[in-house]
Amino acid sequence: VQLVESGGDLVQPGGSLRLSCAASGSIFVINDMGWYRQAPGKQRELVATITRGFSTNYADSVKGRFTISRDNAKNTVYLQLNSLKPEDTAVYYCNADIFHPKVRQRDYWGQGTQVTVSS
């Protein structure tokens, strides 16, 4: 299984970005999907998660600014980032709980995509 993220970029404060993460490989069903981020010198933290049934959960720091969504037919999760602040600068990682009856591993991570918010 591979998770491939895209969409990271350099953006000015107040700007917007849309991150995408597509899963491929031995997939039977994808359960929860989510986005995490890690800023320099800090621990990786939860940004948002979404269940297969589209229930969402957000970190307090991004509520009202970020929106997570998914397309189950495309095995893809998205993160819309609006009203970006310099403190949103981080590497953003995609995470997914992926089940396949012949594969023991369930928890997968993408390689990360850099989001930099700066004027």
N, C-alpha and C positions, 0 to 999 in steps of 0.2 A: 504494500500500500504506500502511496505517495500523497502528500499534501503539498500543493504548490501555491504559494501566495503571490499576489501581485498588487500593484497600485500604490505602493509607498513612494513618497516624493518629498521635495522641499516645498513648503507652502508658507505663506505669510500668516501672521496671527489674524484670526477671523475667517480664514479660508476653509475650504472643504476638500475632502478626499474620499474616495471609495476604494476600500480594500476588497479583494476577492481571494478565495481559497478553494481550489478544486481538488477533490479526492479522486484517486484512480487506483486500479489494481484489484486485488481479491476482496471484493466488497459484497456482503450479503445484505446488510442493513447498516445505516449510520444512525446512531442514537443521538446523544447530545453533541453539539458542536459549539465551539467558543473561540474567543479571541483573548489573548493575554498580551501584556507588554512588559518590557524590561528597559528601564532607563539606565544610563551609565552609573555604576556604583550602587545600584539599587536591586532589590530582589524582583523577580518576575511577579506580576500581579494580574489578577483577573480584571478584564475589561467588561466582557459581556458573554452570556451563554444563551443558547436557544435549543429547545428540545425538538424532537422530530415532529411533535404536534404544535410547534411554533410558540410555545411558552418561552418568555424571555426573562433575563435577569441582568442587571447592570450594576457596575460599581457606582457608588454615590458620586464620584468625581466626574462621571461622564453622563449621568442621567440628564435627559433633555437635550443633549448635544449629539450623542452617538446613537445609531440605530443598527441593530443586528437583524439580519434576515437570512433566509436560506431557500434554495431551490432543490427539493429532494430528487427531482427527475435528473438534475445535472450534478448531483452530489457536490454542491457548491454552497459555501457560506459567504456572506458579505458583511462588511462593516462600513456604514456611512458615517463619516466623521465631519461634523459641522462645528462652526464657531471654535475653531482650533486655537489652542493656547500654547505658549512656549513649553509649559509643563507637560504637554501631551507628547513631546519629543521622546521617542523610544523606538526600539525594535518591536514590532508587533508580530506575534506568533499565533498561528492557527492551531487549534486542537480538536480532535474528534475521537469519539468512542465508536469504533467500527467493528462490527461482528461478521465473522465468516466461520462456518462450522468446521473448517479444516485448518484454521489459523488460531493459535493460542493467544497472540498479542491482541489487545483491544484498544490501547491508548496510543494515539499517534500525534506527532507534532510536525509542523512545517518548518522550513528553514529560516523563516523570519523575513520581514520586509521593513525597511527603515522609513520612519516618518519623522521629518524634521520640521519644526515650526519656528520660523525665525524671519525677522525683517531684514 
